[in-house]
Amino acid sequence: MSQHRPDDTNPMDPFGMMKGLRDANLDAWSKMMQQFVNTEGYAQATGKMLDTYLTTSAPFRKLIEQSMAQVLAQLNMPTRSDVTSLAERLTNIEMRLDDLDAKLDSLLESKPSKPEQE
């Protein structure tokens, strides 16, 4: 019995040759695109394109944020800045409670214990 490799085309398979051509074509395109994408010119062009996109989309983003803030205010719902502000305040309170807890622990440790009465 001969060993059958998956790369071998079966002469009885009408699509075997087309599969081989497809695979070879995909490999060639893959290698070419990898070489193209790894060039300095491609990186610069992509950077310029992204910079242009971010520059032109900034006013639209600002407009959408303002509209969303108005809608949320009308619905009596908090905005992102409201939630962020609340989170900062809660973090500050938590830190102060931790400081008070540490001070209380140090006071209790430094206080001499009372002798037990009999």
C-alpha positions in Angstrom: 0.0 0.0 0.0 1.3 3.4 -0.9 1.2 6.3 1.5 -1.3 9.0 0.5 -0.3 12.6 1.4 -2.9 15.3 1.6 -0.9 17.4 -0.9 -1.2 14.8 -3.6 -4.0 15.4 -6.1 -6.3 12.5 -6.7 -6.6 12.0 -10.5 -10.2 11.0 -10.0 -11.0 14.2 -8.1 -12.1 16.9 -10.7 -11.6 19.7 -8.2 -8.2 18.5 -6.9 -6.2 20.5 -9.3 -8.3 23.6 -8.7 -7.8 23.2 -4.9 -4.0 23.0 -5.5 -4.1 26.2 -7.6 -6.2 27.9 -5.1 -3.8 27.0 -2.3 -0.8 28.1 -4.3 -2.5 31.4 -5.2 -3.4 32.1 -1.5 0.1 31.4 -0.5 1.5 33.7 -3.1 -0.9 36.5 -2.1 -0.1 36.0 1.6 3.6 36.3 1.0 3.2 39.4 -1.2 0.8 41.1 1.3 3.2 40.4 4.2 6.0 42.0 2.3 3.8 45.0 1.4 2.5 45.6 4.9 6.0 45.4 6.5 7.3 48.4 4.5 8.0 51.8 5.9 5.9 53.5 3.2 2.8 51.4 4.2 3.3 52.3 7.9 3.6 56.1 7.0 0.5 56.0 4.7 -1.5 54.2 7.3 -0.4 56.6 10.0 -1.4 59.6 7.9 -4.8 58.0 7.1 -5.5 57.4 10.7 -4.4 60.9 11.7 -6.7 62.4 9.1 -9.6 60.2 10.2 -9.2 61.2 13.9 -8.8 64.8 13.0 -12.0 64.9 10.9 -14.0 62.7 13.2 -13.3 64.8 16.3 -16.0 67.5 15.7 -18.6 64.7 15.0 -17.6 62.9 18.2 -18.0 66.1 20.2 -21.4 66.8 18.7 -22.6 63.2 19.5 -21.3 63.5 23.1 -23.1 66.8 23.6 -26.3 65.4 22.1 -26.0 62.3 24.3 -25.5 64.4 27.4 -28.7 66.4 26.6 -30.7 63.2 26.1 -29.4 61.6 29.3 -30.2 64.8 31.2 -33.8 64.8 29.9 -34.1 61.2 30.9 -32.7 61.9 34.4 -29.9 59.5 33.8 -26.2 60.1 34.7 -23.6 60.9 32.1 -20.2 59.4 31.9 -18.7 62.4 33.7 -21.3 62.0 36.5 -20.3 58.4 37.0 -16.6 59.2 36.9 -17.0 62.0 39.4 -19.0 59.7 41.7 -16.3 56.9 41.4 -13.6 59.4 42.3 -15.5 60.6 45.3 -16.1 57.0 46.5 -12.5 56.2 46.0 -11.5 59.2 48.1 -14.0 58.2 50.9 -12.6 54.6 50.8 -9.0 55.9 51.2 -10.0 58.1 54.1 -11.8 55.2 55.8 -8.7 53.0 55.3 -6.5 55.8 56.9 -8.9 56.0 59.9 -8.9 52.3 60.3 -5.1 52.2 60.3 -4.9 55.0 62.9 -7.5 53.3 65.1 -5.5 50.0 64.9 -2.3 51.9 65.8 -4.0 53.6 68.8 -5.4 50.3 70.0 -2.0 48.6 69.7 -0.1 51.4 71.6 -2.6 51.5 74.5 -1.5 49.3 77.4 -3.9 46.5 78.2 -5.7 46.6 81.5 -4.8 43.9 84.0 -7.6 41.5 84.5 -9.5 41.8 87.8 -10.1 38.8 89.9 
